[in-house]
Amino acid sequence: MSKKSTKQSFEDNLHRLEEIVESLEKGDVPLDQALNLYEEGIRLSRSCAERLKEAELRIKKLGKDAKGQFELTDLREE
């Protein structure tokens, strides 16, 4: 799922992560399946955290130009 998680939207990954947490909290999944779900959850969690970090960096790029007007500098331009 790690390759797929990078192609999915943040919202899709978060929804899947919520499903995994719900399944694990119920406590009725076999140990092997629980371990697999846990590993998938860790990958999804990292993917979501990375996307949030990227979004935060984009937001921080909002600054003022020489005229005092706000401008957004795209990270890819640097």
Secondary structure by P-SEA (a helix, b strand, c coil): caaaaaaccaaaaaaaaaaaaaaaaaccccaaaaaaaaaaaaaaaaaaaaaaaaaaaaaaacccccccbbbbbbcccc
